[in-house]
């Protein structure tokens, strides 16, 4: 196998026309350069240089390898430049996975800021509910309330971003619709419920709050889409609990109220690959998500 470093030494010899001149350019002794050329000729199985006057010139094989050495040198230089740009966050690709209701309130404003600061970085953004995507640099997910940052056994760092409280969604004309302030969760115990969550941490937040209030909700209609759940509520088929981030578009025939005693809350975290945290672009995107959270950005508007 041909050694790339020795091919570059050959290129220096051909460019300068002598072993002595190449040695001076490379900072080697003439003997060291001669040894490198001798080993390369042994690897190539053919003579690469021939004497010419007081110096040397390449054979046909020597010209061939010199041309390839020049190409390799340019490619190495390009690779070094690309790597420097990646390390500085000027280029590259960040793979992000998120769940739908985090899009408008959390992901969109963070991504807008990130793209302004890193216009050369491509963001691969796709919806993927559930567990962290093994191909993603950063995945948004829901964890139990109060869960702090930690490192998992899968090379992931789990970073808390924000807490998303649930709201009671009632049909207009409901007995609690005109009540000022928050609705006590226990007052909804006897109601038929529209289930707005699939099994998992989001549903667990609702069930745990109901258990703390002393009851288990009677799910009359199973529904995993917040817009559809509002439609069922508007039709008078029951009440629902929906997280604030899921209430960006509200049905005109429902009323939204805060809940207390206790208030169900789902915690949103970022699962970030430990190796990806070495990239400035990934760290800056995580910072943007954290600062959107700290700023309390929401497109849902006020909720009574």
Secondary structure, 3 states (H helix, E strand, C coil): CCCHHHHHHHHHHHHHCCHHHHHHHHCCCHHHHHHHHHHHHHHHCCCCEEEECCEEEECHHHHHHHHHHHHHHHHHHHHHHHHHHHHHCCCEEEEEEECHHHHHHHHHHHHHHHHHHCCCEEEEEEECCCCCCCCCCEEEEEECCCCCCEECCCCEEEEEEEEEEEEEEEECCCCCCCCCCCEEHHHHCCCEEEECCCCCHHHHHHHHHHHHCCCCCEEEEECCCHHHHHHHHHCCCCEEEEEHHHHCCCCCCEEEECEECCCCEEEEEEEEECHHHHCHHHHHHHHHHHHHHHHCCCCCCCCC
